[in-house]
Each structure stands twice: as C-alpha cells, then as structure tokens.
Amino acid sequence: MLLFPRRSSSRRTPSSNATETTSAGYAFLFSDPAGEQKAAAKILLGDEVDKFIYSGVELGRLLIQIVLVGGLAFGATKLFATPGRER
C-alpha cells in the first residue's frame, strides 16, 4: 500500500489556466506516471513543463486505506488473541 499508492496526473492548460486531473492507477512510489506526457510536452514548453504537467499521490485515499487496514489488523489481533495469555 505504501510502496504502490494510488497516483493521479494533472495537466494545466497554459492559455485558459484550467486543470484536468486523471487517475493514473497504482504505481511505484518513486515513479512518475506523467513522465511520457512530460517528455512529449517538453518539445513545446521547454524547461517549464513541470509547471503544466505533474503527478502526485492521492493522499486522501491512502489515508483511508491505512486507517481501514490498521483497524482491521488491530481488530484481528484482538479477535484471535489467545485468552488468558498475558505479557
């Protein structure tokens, strides 16, 4: 979950300043899902391509996943713990 989080890529139009965000699915944490788009747009935009095309981790969904999986794991340890065994 932490190594392959859900990613999104965003594209901002220079003329109208509108932003379009699309889901890029699950990708490795250090990979850039928008890398191909950046390479193609670098011809037109030059070094300013990072201002218009970027990607990131969907932090809201990652937080929900961590809370749910952590809660299920905690509940499972309490449910399946052997009774009478204390530390």
C-alpha positions in Angstrom: 0.0 0.0 0.0 2.8 2.4 0.8 5.1 1.2 -2.0 2.4 1.3 -4.7 0.0 4.0 -3.7 -2.8 5.3 -6.0 -1.5 8.1 -8.2 -3.0 10.9 -10.2 -1.7 13.0 -13.0 -2.7 16.6 -13.6 -2.4 18.8 -16.7 -2.9 22.5 -16.7 -3.7 24.4 -19.9 -1.4 27.5 -20.3 -4.0 29.6 -22.1 -7.1 29.1 -20.0 -5.4 28.0 -16.7 -7.9 25.1 -16.5 -6.6 21.9 -14.7 -7.6 18.4 -15.8 -6.8 15.6 -13.3 -7.0 11.9 -14.2 -6.3 8.8 -12.2 -3.1 7.0 -13.1 -3.9 3.9 -11.1 -1.4 2.3 -8.7 2.2 3.0 -9.4 5.5 2.6 -7.6 6.1 5.4 -5.1 9.2 6.9 -6.8 7.9 6.6 -10.4 6.4 9.4 -12.4 3.2 8.4 -14.2 3.2 11.7 -16.1 6.7 11.0 -17.5 5.6 10.2 -21.0 3.4 13.3 -21.2 6.2 15.5 -19.9 8.7 14.1 -22.5 6.2 14.9 -25.3 5.4 18.3 -24.0 9.0 19.3 -23.3 9.4 20.0 -27.0 6.8 22.8 -26.9 7.1 24.0 -23.3 10.8 23.5 -22.6 12.0 23.5 -19.0 8.7 24.9 -17.8 6.9 21.6 -18.4 6.8 20.8 -14.7 4.5 23.8 -14.1 1.9 22.4 -16.5 2.1 18.6 -16.2 2.6 17.0 -12.8 1.6 13.9 -10.9 1.2 13.0 -7.2 -0.1 10.5 -4.7 -3.8 10.6 -3.8 -3.3 11.2 -0.1 -6.9 11.1 0.9 -7.4 7.6 -0.5 -4.0 6.5 1.0 -5.1 7.7 4.4 -8.4 5.9 4.2 -6.6 2.7 3.2 -4.1 3.0 6.1 -6.9 3.6 8.7 -9.0 0.7 7.4 -6.2 -1.8 7.1 -4.8 -0.7 10.5 -8.2 -1.0 12.1 -8.8 -4.5 10.6 -5.4 -5.7 11.7 -6.0 -4.4 15.3 -9.4 -6.0 15.4 -8.0 -9.3 14.1 -5.3 -9.3 16.8 -7.9 -8.7 19.5 -10.3 -11.3 18.0 -7.8 -14.1 17.5 -5.7 -13.4 20.6 -5.5 -16.4 22.9 -7.5 -15.7 26.1 -5.6 -15.9 29.4 -2.2 -15.2 27.9 -0.8 -12.0 29.4 2.5 -10.4 29.0 
